[in-house]
Amino acid sequence: MTINFKSFQDSGLISKVDVLEDRTRLHPHTTDVIIYVGKYYIEMLKDGKFLFRPSGQGQGKRSKFLPIVEQYMYNEIYENGGTN
């Protein structure tokens, strides 16, 4: 299923990390997560930045601007063949 970026972006809901089944892949400074359609999520870090690391390792995409990370995540999922 492919949805447009705006619909994907609008599906995001901020939640506490304890709603995730597997928290082992979270960055140690994650305070909350934004969960999107398809159960993809962006981590909210205590320094005010947002992080998308589907593997739970490496740099991933990090920015203080949420739309930048959302666009990267959308591209990885829907334009580059999917991830998770």
C-alpha positions, 0 to 999 in steps of 0.5 A: 500500500502506498499513500501520499506523503501528506497522508503519511505525515498526518498519520503520526501520533506521539506516544510514550516508548512503552507502547513499542513491543521491542524497545531494544533498538531505541537510542538511549536518549529517546523520550517518546516516539511518533508512530506512523501508519505501518507501525514505523516510528521516529524517535524523539530525543531528549536534545530536541532532535528527531531520529529515524534508524530502522535498524536501531544502529548507525546514524540513520537520519537525525534533525531538529526539524521533524518534516526533514526526518519524516520525508526521509522515512517516507522515501525509505519506505515507499520510494526505496523499497521499504524498510523495518 
